[in-house]
Amino acid sequence: MLDRRVFTAGLGAGMAAALLHSPARAQQMVFLGYTQDELDKAYDQRVWAPDAQKIIERYATDSAAVRNRLPPRTERYGEAAAETLDIFAPAGAAGAPVMVFIHGGAWRALTKEDASAPAPTFVDAGCIYIALNFDNIPAVRLPDMAEQCRRALVWVHRNIARFGGDPSRIHVGGHSSGGHLCGVMLTTDWRRYDAPENLIRGGVALSGMYELYPVLLSARSAYVKLSPDEVGALSAMRHLGRVACPVIVAWGDRESPEFQRQGAEFATALAGMGRLRTRLVLAGTNHFEVPEALNIPGSDLSRAVLTAMTA
């Protein structure tokens, strides 16, 4: 789970201990006992999931099949070309709870077209599912992506009633980098956007990063460029007092140790505040497989989310 055994696999216990605690190693440590190479690997999920590309391709094919069977209504929430969203709604929806889902992709890949596959799980349960689109790095910076997601949620609040949704029952979810952005949404002061403080009814944070400091120490800093103030502003763990709703936090037991640590610490902090609804560790599941649990109505994750939405 969260130990370091994977980095010393194949070594004898004595040799592993000597390497992990040697003076030379101590000089190389950059965060929580990681060397730079180890930290880079801890924030590179492909190291932990050799079949990552196959799964990512499955996102696209499964989503295309859903859009063909259940065509969404595409709407624009802003002026930029990427500022669109797909609305999947049950026939005759009225006052339905709403899930706005933020796709992952390391902040630089994928679109809403890769996040349609969970829609039937929600629609068949009488809920509206929205796949959110936004620009990726390098077209914009991470703070701009967060602002796009905020604009989208404000748009949903103001307009979803026209599509049969209940603006007082908006939930936000996201996976990986989308899980990070979900955390940012949950810790947004919505009054600054002329929206209700309790705009979000519930959160579903999947395999996200909720403190960016170690992320920016890793190789991801090659393409994610943030000032210290921006790191603080976009780290949900530093603004937990703004979380105004129950949150489901989930991750897979085959994810990297840092993603597991980040999920566990976020869940523990929320629990201490009385804001954790459910903590789920998906057994036998790597990082890229986690959102696919939402494609299965009977999965533990889907049941937890639908129970929260329809309560």
KOLTIFI-428364 format. One record per residue (C-alpha): chain; x, y, z. Coordinates in pm, 1 decimal. Layout:
N
A,X,Y,Z
...
//
This chain:
311
A,0.0,0.0,0.0
A,189.8,302.2,125.5
A,524.2,144.5,208.1
A,847.8,163.0,13.5
A,900.3,-207.8,-51.3
A,856.9,-173.3,-424.7
A,1174.1,36.4,-447.1
A,1386.0,-226.2,-272.4
A,1229.7,-539.3,-421.5
A,1485.2,-811.5,-468.6
A,1726.9,-676.5,-209.5
A,1807.1,-854.5,114.2
A,1661.0,-692.0,423.9
A,1999.0,-582.5,553.8
A,2112.4,-435.3,224.2
A,1777.4,-259.1,172.0
A,1796.3,-100.4,516.7
A,2154.2,10.6,457.1
A,2060.1,173.5,126.7
A,1747.7,341.7,260.9
A,1927.9,495.2,557.6
A,2277.2,559.9,421.9
A,2427.9,911.9,454.2
A,2466.3,931.5,76.4
A,2098.1,857.8,31.4
A,2001.7,1112.9,296.1
A,2174.7,1383.3,95.0
A,1967.1,1285.3,-210.3
A,1625.6,1286.6,-42.7
A,1387.6,1552.4,-172.4
A,1054.8,1468.8,-0.1
A,942.2,1222.1,268.9
A,1250.8,1008.3,223.5
A,1221.1,986.7,-155.4
A,1515.9,1045.1,-382.8
A,1438.8,1251.3,-692.2
A,1405.3,941.7,-908.9
A,1171.4,776.4,-660.1
A,953.4,1086.3,-630.5
A,934.2,1115.0,-1007.8
A,815.5,753.4,-1024.0
A,568.7,810.4,-739.3
A,397.4,1077.4,-953.2
A,412.1,878.6,-1278.1
A,123.8,633.3,-1272.5
A,241.8,456.1,-1586.1
A,525.4,306.8,-1379.8
A,262.4,133.1,-1167.0
A,22.2,39.8,-1449.0
A,199.0,-112.7,-1750.1
A,-135.6,-141.1,-1933.5
A,-212.9,229.4,-1892.8
A,-232.4,310.0,-2264.5
A,-473.4,24.0,-2330.1
A,-703.7,148.2,-2053.1
A,-688.7,510.1,-2172.0
A,-782.9,396.2,-2523.1
A,-1074.6,210.3,-2366.1
A,-1198.8,539.4,-2217.7
A,-1242.2,670.1,-2572.9
A,-1403.7,361.7,-2725.4
A,-1642.2,304.1,-2433.6
A,-1737.8,672.0,-2430.8
A,-1799.9,675.6,-2805.9
A,-2032.6,377.2,-2770.9
A,-2228.2,556.9,-2497.7
A,-2261.5,879.2,-2698.6
A,-2385.9,677.6,-2995.4
A,-2650.0,505.9,-2781.3
A,-2730.5,801.3,-2557.0
A,-2654.4,1122.9,-2749.0
A,-2582.5,1412.7,-2512.3
A,-2687.7,1773.6,-2537.3
A,-2372.3,1981.6,-2586.4
A,-2378.9,2331.2,-2441.7
A,-2130.0,2616.3,-2420.9
A,-2046.1,2765.5,-2080.0
A,-1786.4,3015.3,-2199.7
A,-1639.2,3185.2,-2503.5
A,-1326.9,2969.9,-2556.3
A,-1358.1,2684.9,-2805.8
A,-1293.9,2424.2,-2535.4
A,-1551.2,2566.8,-2292.8
A,-1827.9,2316.1,-2358.8
A,-2001.1,2039.3,-2167.1
A,-2210.9,1735.4,-2253.3
A,-2539.1,1685.3,-2067.2
A,-2678.2,1332.7,-2039.7
A,-3029.1,1350.9,-1890.6
A,-3304.9,1095.6,-1832.7
A,-3614.8,1136.3,-2047.8
A,-3859.8,1368.5,-1878.8
A,-3611.3,1469.8,-1608.9
A,-3746.0,1713.1,-1351.0
A,-3562.0,1814.2,-1037.1
A,-3294.8,1550.3,-1098.2
A,-2966.3,1546.1,-904.3
A,-2664.0,1639.8,-1114.1
A,-2310.5,1500.7,-1139.7
A,-2050.2,1724.4,-1306.7
A,-1745.7,1509.9,-1387.3
A,-1395.6,1652.9,-1447.3
A,-1178.5,1424.7,-1657.7
A,-816.6,1343.0,-1581.7
A,-516.1,1335.0,-1813.2
A,-229.0,1484.1,-1610.8
A,-367.0,1833.3,-1686.8
A,-247.5,1799.7,-2046.3
A,-454.1,1529.7,-2218.9
A,-806.5,1395.5,-2278.5
A,-1138.8,1576.5,-2323.4
A,-1505.7,1533.4,-2233.9
A,-1526.9,1280.4,-2518.6
A,-1317.0,1046.6,-2302.3
A,-1548.9,1080.7,-2001.1
A,-1890.9,978.9,-2134.7
A,-1877.4,611.0,-2035.6
A,-2023.6,656.3,-1681.8
A,-2332.6,839.4,-1813.4
A,-2571.9,539.0,-1826.3
A,-2501.0,456.8,-1460.5
A,-2633.2,799.7,-1364.7
A,-2909.3,840.3,-1622.8
A,-3058.1,498.0,-1544.5
A,-3070.1,601.9,-1177.0
A,-3263.7,919.1,-1259.9
A,-2963.1,1152.5,-1238.4
A,-2811.4,1397.1,-1486.0
A,-2448.5,1335.3,-1582.0
A,-2235.1,1616.2,-1724.2
A,-1896.1,1556.2,-1885.0
A,-1700.5,1878.9,-1856.1
A,-1457.2,2007.1,-2117.2
A,-1181.0,2265.5,-2073.6
A,-841.4,2357.3,-2215.0
A,-533.5,2153.7,-2126.0
A,-171.8,2254.3,-2070.4
A,2.9,2404.0,-2268.9
A,-293.0,2587.0,-2424.2
A,-358.8,2736.9,-2079.9
A,-200.9,2725.1,-1734.7
A,-339.8,2527.8,-1443.2
A,-495.3,2835.6,-1274.0
A,-682.5,2902.6,-1600.4
A,-811.4,2543.4,-1606.5
A,-944.1,2586.6,-1253.4
A,-1121.1,2908.6,-1355.3
A,-1280.1,2733.2,-1652.6
A,-1413.7,2459.8,-1424.6
A,-1552.1,2723.7,-1187.4
A,-1725.0,2905.0,-1472.9
A,-1874.7,2575.4,-1583.8
A,-2015.7,2499.3,-1240.1
A,-2167.2,2846.3,-1211.8
A,-2321.0,2797.5,-1557.8
A,-2464.6,2461.3,-1449.4
A,-2615.7,2617.8,-1138.3
A,-2780.8,2892.2,-1340.3
A,-2898.4,2677.9,-1631.5
A,-2945.1,2313.4,-1534.6
A,-3313.3,2357.1,-1445.7
A,-3378.3,2403.9,-1819.2
A,-3256.0,2046.4,-1869.3
A,-3448.3,1891.9,-1581.7
A,-3181.4,1928.0,-1315.4
A,-3207.8,2058.6,-961.4
A,-2961.4,2349.2,-909.4
A,-2958.5,2276.3,-537.1
A,-2836.9,1918.1,-593.3
A,-2515.7,1966.1,-792.0
A,-2237.9,1717.8,-719.5
A,-1885.2,1742.8,-858.7
A,-1650.0,1454.8,-925.9
A,-1316.2,1408.8,-1093.2
A,-1036.9,1160.3,-1147.6
A,-657.3,1205.8,-1125.6
A,-579.3,1562.9,-1237.1
A,-957.2,1596.1,-1250.4
A,-960.5,1474.8,-890.2
A,-724.3,1759.9,-810.9
A,-957.8,2006.4,-983.2
A,-1251.8,1851.4,-797.1
A,-1069.0,1934.4,-473.1
A,-1018.2,2290.8,-595.0
A,-1389.6,2320.0,-671.8
A,-1479.4,2187.6,-327.6
A,-1259.4,2453.6,-165.8
A,-1373.8,2746.3,-383.2
A,-1537.2,3049.4,-224.2
A,-1837.2,3061.6,-457.1
A,-1949.7,3399.2,-326.6
A,-1665.9,3549.9,-531.0
A,-1845.2,3418.8,-840.7
A,-2185.8,3555.1,-748.0
A,-2304.1,3203.9,-665.1
A,-2434.9,3039.4,-347.5
A,-2176.2,2940.9,-88.7
A,-2325.5,2589.8,-88.9
A,-2330.2,2556.0,-469.2
A,-2188.9,2201.4,-442.4
A,-2406.6,1943.2,-266.0
A,-2145.9,1662.7,-263.9
A,-1801.0,1569.6,-393.4
A,-1644.1,1256.8,-543.9
A,-1265.0,1287.3,-542.4
A,-1101.9,996.7,-725.2
A,-725.5,935.0,-722.3
A,-647.6,1303.4,-695.5
A,-367.8,1527.5,-572.4
A,-479.1,1757.8,-294.7
A,-143.5,1915.5,-200.5
A,65.3,2034.2,-494.5
A,393.1,2097.4,-311.0
A,537.7,1745.9,-366.0
A,389.1,1728.9,-716.1
A,590.6,2035.6,-814.2
A,905.3,1873.0,-673.8
A,857.6,1585.2,-917.8
A,916.2,1563.2,-1291.1
A,569.1,1708.1,-1346.4
A,722.7,2048.8,-1276.7
A,863.0,2030.9,-1631.0
A,520.2,2124.5,-1764.1
A,323.1,2249.6,-1461.8
A,457.9,2598.0,-1386.1
A,320.9,2765.6,-1074.5
A,428.7,3037.7,-836.7
A,439.9,2954.8,-463.4
A,117.0,3151.1,-416.5
A,-50.6,2953.2,-694.3
A,64.7,2624.2,-540.0
A,-105.5,2729.0,-218.0
A,-419.6,2855.4,-387.0
A,-463.4,2532.0,-583.9
A,-393.3,2287.8,-298.5
A,-722.3,2173.9,-146.7
A,-550.9,2055.1,171.2
A,-472.2,2417.4,257.3
A,-835.7,2533.6,232.8
A,-1030.9,2256.7,402.7
A,-1237.7,2508.1,596.0
A,-1415.8,2595.7,271.2
A,-1547.9,2241.0,214.3
A,-1921.3,2279.3,266.1
A,-2050.9,1932.0,174.2
A,-1989.5,1560.0,228.9
A,-1714.3,1412.4,11.5
A,-1644.1,1060.8,-116.2
A,-1269.8,996.3,-149.3
A,-1153.9,688.5,-340.2
A,-838.4,543.4,-490.9
A,-705.4,206.5,-605.1
A,-478.6,-19.4,-403.6
A,-243.2,-55.0,-702.9
A,-177.6,316.5,-743.9
A,155.7,479.4,-672.9
A,243.2,533.5,-304.5
A,209.6,911.1,-335.7
A,-139.3,899.1,-484.9
A,-244.5,658.6,-211.5
A,-90.6,884.3,54.4
A,-257.5,1194.1,-86.8
A,-597.4,1023.9,-94.5
A,-559.2,885.0,257.4
A,-452.5,1219.9,404.7
A,-734.3,1407.3,231.1
A,-988.2,1153.7,356.1
A,-849.3,1163.2,710.1
A,-860.5,1542.7,720.4
A,-1218.0,1549.6,592.1
A,-1319.1,1284.8,845.1
A,-1180.5,1500.9,1124.9
A,-1402.3,1785.9,1004.4
A,-1711.7,1569.9,970.1
A,-1703.8,1618.8,591.6
A,-1604.7,1267.3,479.5
A,-1900.5,1069.9,350.0
A,-1712.0,757.7,235.7
A,-1351.5,642.3,201.0
A,-1309.1,368.8,-60.9
A,-994.9,177.9,-153.8
A,-1073.3,-19.4,-469.6
A,-913.4,-363.5,-445.9
A,-699.7,-490.5,-733.3
A,-736.7,-157.0,-912.0
A,-469.9,62.9,-1064.9
A,-494.8,437.0,-1115.6
A,-639.4,425.3,-1465.4
A,-901.6,163.6,-1379.6
A,-1054.9,366.1,-1095.2
A,-1298.0,582.3,-1300.9
A,-1414.3,273.3,-1489.4
A,-1583.8,159.4,-1167.7
A,-1842.0,430.4,-1241.0
A,-1929.6,249.2,-1564.5
A,-2065.5,-40.9,-1354.8
A,-2388.9,45.3,-1170.3
A,-2335.9,-227.0,-910.7
A,-1977.4,-137.3,-818.0
A,-1902.1,-20.8,-465.4
A,-1807.7,321.1,-601.2
A,-2122.8,364.4,-810.9
A,-2346.9,255.2,-525.7
A,-2180.1,499.5,-287.8
A,-2208.6,788.0,-534.5
A,-2569.3,719.6,-633.4
A,-2671.6,678.5,-270.1
A,-2518.5,1017.8,-192.9
A,-2685.9,1182.9,-490.0
A,-3033.4,1043.4,-437.2
A,-3048.7,1069.4,-58.5
//
